[in-house]
Amino acid sequence: MMARARVYGSEAIPLKRMDFGEADRIITVLTPGYGKLRCIAKGVRRSTSRMAGHLELFAHVHLMLARGRELDVVTQASTVAPFRELREDLLRSAHAYHLAELVDGFLQDRDENRAVFSLLEQALAALAEGTTSPELVARHFEVQLLGAVGFRPELVACLGCSEAIAPGPNGYSASLGGVLCPACAPREESARPILTDTLKLLRLLQRTPSVADLRLTVVPATLRDVERLLRAHLELVLERRLKAVEFVRHVSETLAGYGA
């Protein structure tokens, strides 16, 4: 068996970071080929560090890493796409924290998932570009992420009787993972009513692979309904509350209060 190379390179997106020691930083990154990694950037907090500007959260970067006993060591870093506009806008930045929390929660260390890396890169690019609303970018990411990690919601056929779902008083069960028709929904304790417009938007998000192809304006009430439904689904699968959701809500309410 051929030994693994001690030094290797990879694209990466920093998801979170933690100061370590006097000048080091432990960074959790998502890579396309090696999955989620925890690595250490030595001396990066010093003002003389050449890597510091290339290890910003949510940027698309290229790293050279040396394999370590516990943590791989970042030896070089360069920026592929900085997504600077994202970090300069509080609301877009809050949504980026939410996306990063989801990726960190759903993926195990070194669990390769190229689809999730591509999905996250496209979502961050859309947040930075600002053409699509941050809320819609986040909802698209959530629906697509559930599919990429094996929890794709059933939105077309009833989970109870397999009949096609038509407009009407349908139900949605997060624990079962999808929709129920008017006949089956009352018999399922976990089912909650789902509005027709909510279901339509969920279906659109699911059948649109690229967030760049979303060119629509959504009624705020429908977006909020989709957010509540998906949050319940995500938290049930992860078996914990999502922390960044409250941060997003706080930022949104604060900006609304200032008339932003």
N, C-alpha and C positions, 0 to 999 in steps of 0.2 A: 504494500500500500504506500502511495506517495504521500510524504509528509506535507502538511499544510504550510504554505509560505508564511514566514514570520511577519512580513510587512505586506499589506494589501491596501488597495484603494477602493473607494465606493462613493457613489452619490449618497446624500443624506439630507434629512430635514430634522433639525433639533426640535424636540418636543418639550423638554423641560431641563432645568439645570439647577445645580446646588453647589454653593461654595464649599471648598474643601481645603483645609490647612490654611496657610498664609496667602497663597497666590494661585492655587489650583482650582479647578472647577470640574465636577462630575456632570456629564451631559448625557441625557437619554436621547438617542437619535433613531429615526426610522430610515432604513436603507431598503433598496429594492431586492437585493440578492441575499442579504444576511439577516433580514428582519429587524427587529428592535434590539438595539445595542445600548449598553451602558458603558461609556468610555470616559477617560480622564484627560483633560487638557491641562498640562502642567505649565505653570507660570502665566496662564492666560489673563489673570487679573492684574498683572503688572502693566504700568503705562507703556512700557517698551515692547510689549508683546505684539508680534506681527499677526497673530492668529485671531486676536480678540474680535476684530471687525468682521471676520468671516465665520463667526460662530454665534450669530444672532439667532434668537428663537424664530422659528417658522421660515427661515431663509432656505433656499435650495442651494446646497453647497456640495463641494467634492472634498473628501477627506482621504488622507493617507494615515493608516493606523498600524501600530506594532502590537502584536499579540502579547498580552500580559498574563500574569498568573491569575488575577481576579478581574481586572478591568483592562481592556485594550487601551493603548495610549495614542492620542492624536498627535501625529508628528508634523503634519502639514494640513493646511486648510485653504481653500479658495472658493470664491462665490460664483455660483452658476446664475442664480437669479435672486436678488436681495429681497424682493417684495417689501421694500422700504415703506411704501404708502400704507401698507397694512398696519405696521407698527406705529405709524404717525397718527392713526385714527383710532380713538378709544373704543368705539363700537365695533369696528372691524377687528381690532386686536382682541376684544373680549370673545368674539365668535371664534377666532383662531385658537384661543385657549380651550374653548369647548371642543373643537375638533381634535386637538392634541390629547385632551383627556379621554375622549372616546377611543382613539387609536391605542393609547397607552393601556386602557382598560381591557380592550378586546384581544390584543395581541400579546402572546407570551414572548419572553426573551428569545431571540434568534429564531423566531417563527417566521420564515420567509413568506411574504405575501406581496407580490409585485403589483397586484390589482389595487391593494390598499395604498401602496406608495403612490401610484399614479393618481388615484382618487384624491388623496390628500394634496398632492402637488397641484392638481387642477383646481381644487377648491381654494387653496391659498392664493393661487394666481388670480382667481375670480374675485376674491376679497380685496386683493391689492388693486385690481383694475377698477373696481367700483361700479361697473356697468349693471350688474345684477345685485339686488338687495342682499345684505348680509344674512337676513333671515331666510331667504329663499335658498341661498348657497348652503346654509347649514342644514335645512330640511332635505335638500337633495343629497347632501353628503350622508346624512343619517340613514336615509332609505337605501342608498347604494352600498353603504358600509354593512348594513345588516345582510344584504345579499352576498357581499364578498366574503363574509366570515361564517356563512352557513345558516343565517337566520332570516332568509328572505321572507317577508310577509306575504301571505296569500291574499290577493286583492281582487281576484276574478271569479273564483268558484267558492261556494259555501263549504266551510270546513265540516259542516254537519252532514249535508246530503249530496255534496258535489255539484249541485245545480249552479248554473251561471247566475251571478249576482246582477240584478236589475235595479234601477232607481227605486227607492222606497225606504221603509223603516228597517234598515239593516242594522246589524250589530257588529262590533269589533271586540275580539278577545285578545289581549296582549299575551296571556298565558298560553293560549292555543296557537297564536301567531297569525291571526288573520280575520277575515270577515265571515259573518254568518247571515243567512237569509232571514226574512221576517218570520218564517215558520220555525227555524232552529234557534234563533237568538234567545227567545224567551226561556228555552230549556237549558241554556248555558249560564250558570251563575256568574261567571267572570265577564260576560258580554256587556258592553256598553253601547248605547246608540251612536251611530256614525252618520253624519249628515251627507247628503248626496254630493255637495260641492267639496267636502273634505275628502271623500273617496275618490272623486275625479282628480283632485290635485295629487293625491298619493299615487294614483295610477300613472299620471303624467311624469312624476318624479322617478318612478320605478322604470318606466320604459324609455327614459332619456338618459343614455349612458354618460354623456358629457354635459357638465354644468354650463359650458360655453354655448350650448344649444338652447338654453332656457331663455326665451325672450317673451316674457309675459308679465302682466301686472295682476297681482292677487289681492283680493279684498282682505284687509287686515284681520277681520274676524275669522276667516277661513285659515289664514296662516297660523293664528293663535290656536285654533282647534287642532290643526295638524301637529303643531309643536307639542301640545298636551298629550295627544295620542302617542306620538313617537317617543316622548320622554318616558311615558309609562312603560312602553315596550322595551326601550333601552335599559331602563333601570331594573326591570324584571329580569332581563337576560343577564345583566352584570351583577345583580343581587346587591346593589348599593345605590345610594343617591348620587346624582351627578353634581359636583360642587360648582363647576363653571356656569351651570345654568342660572344659579342665583346671581353670579357676577354679571352675566349678560343682562339679566332682568334689571339689576340695580343700575347699570350703565344706561340702559334704554330709558328707564324712568327718570334718571337724573337729566339726561339730554333733553327729554321731552319737557321737563320742567323749565329748562332754560330756553325752550323754543328752538332747539337745534334740529 
